[in-house]
Amino acid sequence: MSDAKPARDEIGSEIYADLVETLFGTPGSFLAGVFGGLLVPVIALFATWDVVYAYLLVAMLVAAVYRLYVLVTHERTPLEKRRRDAEQWEFRYALGGIGFMTAVGVTAAVLFYKHHDEMTVYYGIVIMTACAGALAARNSGSPRIVFGQAIGTLAPLAVTCLFYYNSWYWGLTAILVLFFVSVKSTTKFLHANLEAALRNGRDANIQRRRFKSALNSMSHGLCMGNADQSLTVVNHRLVEFFGLGADEPPQQLRALAARIAEATDMPQDDRRAFVEQWESHAALPKTSVFSRELGDRIYDFRCEPADNGAFVTVVEDVTEQRRAAREIERIAHFDTLTNLANRFQFQQRLERDLRHIHKRGLCLALLSIDLDQFKEVNDTLGHSIGDLLLRAVADRLRDCVRTVDMVARFGGDEFCVLMHPTAEMPPAEALAHRVIETLGRPYTVEGHTIVIGASVGLTVAPRDAATVEGLLKCGDLAMYHSKASGRRRAQWFDTAMEDALLRKRRIERDLREALRTDALDIHYQPIFDARDQSVSSCEALARWRHPQLGAVSPATFIPIAEETGIIVELGEWVLRHACRDARRWPELVRVAVNFSCKQFQQPDLVARVEAALCAASLDPGRLEVEITESTLMQDTEDAAAKIAGLRALGVRLSLDDFGTGFSSLAYLNSFPVDKVKLDRSFILQLSQSPKALAIVGAVAQLTDELGIELVAEGVETGEQLALLRGKNVHLIQGFLFSKPKPREEIDLLFAGRRADSLLKVVA
């Protein structure tokens, strides 16, 4: 019997509990078996009136009552508790069943032994074997119980037959043994099939639960249907998408579509179209997708064909993806700050319009706009105010143009306007003046009143260029020329501008090469003390003689160097060579070197100056660093730190172009200045403007009281010299005394000083 034991460690506790439940699953068969078993002692008693059958009847009645009690108690016990106590229920069932069937078997054996030639015996044996034969079918859930019942039923009669010592009776014993083997085999077979069926059913339930859980936990809605479009599956997500409520989902696709249309307040005509669209897509033999905006959301309906005309529809909420795609599209084509078209969209429109005017013989105009003084707004009021100002500029530009024109922001403070193609010359100049006038009006931003301007470059296609790149380049060149010509004006493109650009690029390239090959020169302009005509210092000025272009004016290559950043390298080159040259001069003569804003802003400025002094073995007190007021305006804290570092080295500080900035007197108070140089604009007006003369006198008195040297630069006439000396200005720089001289001539000048100790005035 051990090979048939349904141990829970083999089949699992869940299956074991299911098998125990099957023992109680056929109450009709159970009652029939009990009634049939009781017939054996009843028939025997009434046929023989032998008291032993009465005792046996009582025993069987007790067993039957117990079995009925177990059956009723089992039925009234909650399923979960029954399953949890499956072992106990199996034992109770086995106790009653085996006891009852053993009583049946004993009754049949006694009947056979005492009355085996009578009809009563036949009844008893037939009923007994019938009961034994039914055991396998009814109790296959527990082979142990079947085997116990079969043994209890058949063994008494089989043993009784052995005591007759007759081959016919022994043959009956053999038949009973074979019958037992048959019952056992049938029981094992039925048990195996029952267990397999329970396992498969449980696995199927698990798979169904998993499938249902997977369906309902999907991020997409899903429904499945047959060829007649009846629905077999509608998951929870689909119900949640459209708020269909807790009611049973419709059984037909048409009804489901109608419910969704109603739940999303779709107009009647749209409802009909939506239902028909879904039905038609579900019936297609290939995958198809359609989109619908339902309520405030957007959904994709993906219909997939299945076997035998069935279908699956997956519904996806694509609202966020579509919004993200639209936002990406907007970002790709619009400036995020001003919501104007960006460079990419502008160039696409320009390319399309250029093809159009080429086919139709039309023309179009382009305006390149750059804001004037916008950098100062950012520097003084901050970038947040600058951003708000750019938005205000964008709004004004929209008001300036027609709806057919396009305004774009190219980045920073650069804008472009593309005028709609026309057969005649577009009114671009009138628009440009309107833009300049509109953008030049004051702005009020966060309580700040701001005034800026605009420089506009004008170009026309196809006259100036026929490609996107060419037309934009022409517009930029015209705009740069407008800024260089005084700003706040409109400038048409001219081919000479392109020539100037090519020359500028050549100068930039060749200037880099000249620095690399040490092909530049330095000229020095002395600063004289008019009281004794002695030289107090010399200003170092870069000069360049180009091998093909000849002498290139500093007014040409210095701005290019500043624009391209070469000015930093150029300034260091001048510093190194000026310190080296000054080493040969008299000890009382200093050398002044101009520092551009970009050079002064270098983080290691002080270290570079110290390195140049060390390399030339020059006393730091003989070097004057000349900076302008605009350099101090860039970052006063940084400038103060660098000036402190230079002063610690012993280097002197000179403030150039004094009087042209915004806060000249404040700088004299804030920074340790050793020398100021009056801007030449004051010197030019001395003989014509009493105010200019008064300003010079006031500055001379102020610097004298502050202990600061004052230099007048740009002095070219004796009258200017006389007026300056009348105001106690004695340090003079200008052509009246000396033009900038090459290093060799300066060396000769100082050689003469060594001989004579005084210098003559140079006319």
Secondary structure as the mmCIF struct_conf table of DSSP 4:
data_model
#
loop_
_struct_conf.conf_type_id
_struct_conf.id
_struct_conf.beg_label_comp_id
_struct_conf.beg_label_asym_id
_struct_conf.beg_label_seq_id
_struct_conf.end_label_comp_id
_struct_conf.end_label_asym_id
_struct_conf.end_label_seq_id
HELX_RH_3T_P HELX_RH_3T_P1 SER A 2 ALA A 4
HELX_RH_AL_P HELX_RH_AL_P1 ARG A 8 ILE A 11
HELX_RH_AL_P HELX_RH_AL_P2 SER A 13 LEU A 23
TURN_TY1_P TURN_TY1_P1 PHE A 24 PHE A 24
BEND BEND1 GLY A 25 GLY A 25
HELX_RH_AL_P HELX_RH_AL_P3 PRO A 27 THR A 48
HELX_RH_AL_P HELX_RH_AL_P4 VAL A 51 ARG A 76
BEND BEND2 THR A 77 THR A 77
HELX_RH_AL_P HELX_RH_AL_P5 LEU A 79 ARG A 84
TURN_TY1_P TURN_TY1_P2 ASP A 85 ASP A 85
HELX_RH_AL_P HELX_RH_AL_P6 ALA A 86 HIS A 115
TURN_TY1_P TURN_TY1_P3 HIS A 116 ASP A 117
BEND BEND3 GLU A 118 GLU A 118
HELX_RH_AL_P HELX_RH_AL_P7 MET A 119 ASN A 139
TURN_TY1_P TURN_TY1_P4 SER A 140 GLY A 141
HELX_RH_AL_P HELX_RH_AL_P8 PRO A 143 LEU A 162
TURN_TY1_P TURN_TY1_P5 PHE A 163 TYR A 164
HELX_RH_AL_P HELX_RH_AL_P9 SER A 167 SER A 217
BEND BEND4 SER A 219 HIS A 220
STRN STRN1 GLY A 221 GLY A 225
TURN_TY1_P TURN_TY1_P6 ALA A 227 ASP A 228
STRN STRN2 SER A 230 SER A 230
STRN STRN3 LEU A 231 VAL A 234
HELX_RH_AL_P HELX_RH_AL_P10 HIS A 236 PHE A 242
TURN_TY1_P TURN_TY1_P7 GLY A 243 GLY A 243
BEND BEND5 ALA A 246 ASP A 247
HELX_LH_PP_P HELX_LH_PP_P1 GLU A 248 PRO A 250
BEND BEND6 GLN A 251 GLN A 251
STRN STRN4 GLN A 252 GLN A 252
HELX_RH_AL_P HELX_RH_AL_P11 LEU A 253 ALA A 263
TURN_TY1_P TURN_TY1_P8 THR A 264 ASP A 265
HELX_RH_AL_P HELX_RH_AL_P12 GLN A 268 ALA A 282
TURN_TY1_P TURN_TY1_P9 ALA A 283 ALA A 283
BEND BEND7 PRO A 285 LYS A 286
STRN STRN5 SER A 288 LEU A 294
TURN_TY1_P TURN_TY1_P10 GLY A 295 ASP A 296
STRN STRN6 ARG A 297 PRO A 305
HELX_RH_3T_P HELX_RH_3T_P2 ASP A 307 GLY A 309
STRN STRN7 PHE A 311 ASP A 317
HELX_RH_AL_P HELX_RH_AL_P13 THR A 319 HIS A 333
STRN STRN8 PHE A 334 PHE A 334
TURN_TY1_P TURN_TY1_P11 THR A 336 THR A 338
BEND BEND8 LEU A 340 LEU A 340
STRN STRN9 ALA A 341 ALA A 341
HELX_RH_AL_P HELX_RH_AL_P14 ARG A 343 ARG A 360
TURN_TY1_P TURN_TY1_P12 GLY A 361 GLY A 361
STRN STRN10 CYS A 363 CYS A 363
STRN STRN11 LEU A 364 ASP A 372
BEND BEND9 GLN A 373 GLN A 373
HELX_RH_AL_P HELX_RH_AL_P15 PHE A 374 LEU A 381
HELX_RH_AL_P HELX_RH_AL_P16 HIS A 383 CYS A 400
BEND BEND10 VAL A 401 VAL A 401
TURN_TY1_P TURN_TY1_P13 THR A 403 VAL A 404
BEND BEND11 ASP A 405 ASP A 405
STRN STRN12 MET A 406 GLY A 411
TURN_TY1_P TURN_TY1_P14 GLY A 412 ASP A 413
STRN STRN13 GLU A 414 LEU A 418
HELX_LH_PP_P HELX_LH_PP_P2 MET A 419 PRO A 421
STRN STRN14 THR A 422 THR A 422
BEND BEND12 ALA A 423 GLU A 424
HELX_LH_PP_P HELX_LH_PP_P3 MET A 425 PRO A 426
HELX_RH_AL_P HELX_RH_AL_P17 ALA A 428 LEU A 439
TURN_TY1_P TURN_TY1_P15 GLY A 440 GLY A 440
BEND BEND13 ARG A 441 ARG A 441
STRN STRN15 TYR A 443 VAL A 445
TURN_TY1_P TURN_TY1_P16 GLU A 446 GLY A 447
STRN STRN16 HIS A 448 ILE A 450
STRN STRN17 GLY A 453 ALA A 461
TURN_TY1_P TURN_TY1_P17 PRO A 462 ASP A 464
BEND BEND14 ALA A 466 THR A 467
HELX_RH_AL_P HELX_RH_AL_P18 VAL A 468 ALA A 484
TURN_TY1_P TURN_TY1_P18 SER A 485 GLY A 486
BEND BEND15 ARG A 487 ARG A 489
STRN STRN18 ALA A 490 TRP A 492
HELX_RH_AL_P HELX_RH_AL_P19 THR A 495 THR A 517
TURN_TY1_P TURN_TY1_P19 ASP A 518 ASP A 518
STRN STRN19 ASP A 521 ASP A 529
TURN_TY1_P TURN_TY1_P20 ALA A 530 GLN A 533
STRN STRN20 SER A 534 HIS A 546
TURN_TY1_P TURN_TY1_P21 PRO A 547 LEU A 549
STRN STRN21 GLY A 550 VAL A 552
HELX_LH_PP_P HELX_LH_PP_P4 SER A 553 SER A 553
HELX_RH_AL_P HELX_RH_AL_P20 PRO A 554 THR A 564
TURN_TY1_P TURN_TY1_P22 GLY A 565 GLY A 565
HELX_RH_AL_P HELX_RH_AL_P21 ILE A 566 ALA A 582
TURN_TY1_P TURN_TY1_P23 ARG A 583 ARG A 584
BEND BEND16 TRP A 585 TRP A 585
TURN_TY1_P TURN_TY1_P24 GLU A 587 LEU A 588
STRN STRN22 ARG A 590 ASN A 594
HELX_RH_AL_P HELX_RH_AL_P22 CYS A 597 PHE A 600
TURN_TY1_P TURN_TY1_P25 GLN A 601 GLN A 601
TURN_TY1_P TURN_TY1_P26 PRO A 603 ASP A 604
HELX_RH_AL_P HELX_RH_AL_P23 LEU A 605 ALA A 616
TURN_TY1_P TURN_TY1_P27 SER A 617 SER A 617
HELX_RH_3T_P HELX_RH_3T_P3 PRO A 620 ARG A 622
STRN STRN23 LEU A 623 THR A 628
HELX_RH_AL_P HELX_RH_AL_P24 GLU A 629 GLN A 634
HELX_RH_AL_P HELX_RH_AL_P25 THR A 636 LEU A 649
TURN_TY1_P TURN_TY1_P28 GLY A 650 GLY A 650
STRN STRN24 ARG A 652 PHE A 658
TURN_TY1_P TURN_TY1_P29 GLY A 659 GLY A 659
BEND BEND17 THR A 660 PHE A 662
HELX_RH_AL_P HELX_RH_AL_P26 SER A 664 SER A 670
BEND BEND18 PHE A 671 PHE A 671
BEND BEND19 ASP A 674 ASP A 674
STRN STRN25 LYS A 675 LEU A 678
HELX_RH_AL_P HELX_RH_AL_P27 ARG A 680 LEU A 684
TURN_TY1_P TURN_TY1_P30 GLN A 685 GLN A 688
HELX_RH_AL_P HELX_RH_AL_P28 PRO A 690 LEU A 706
TURN_TY1_P TURN_TY1_P31 GLY A 707 GLY A 707
STRN STRN26 GLU A 709 GLU A 713
BEND BEND20 THR A 717 THR A 717
HELX_RH_AL_P HELX_RH_AL_P29 GLY A 718 GLY A 726
TURN_TY1_P TURN_TY1_P32 LYS A 727 ASN A 728
STRN STRN27 LEU A 731 GLN A 733
BEND BEND21 GLY A 734 GLY A 734
TURN_TY1_P TURN_TY1_P33 PHE A 735 PHE A 737
STRN STRN28 LYS A 741 PRO A 742
HELX_RH_AL_P HELX_RH_AL_P30 ARG A 743 ASP A 756
BEND BEND22 SER A 757 LEU A 758
HELX_LH_PP_P HELX_LH_PP_P5 LYS A 760 VAL A 762
#
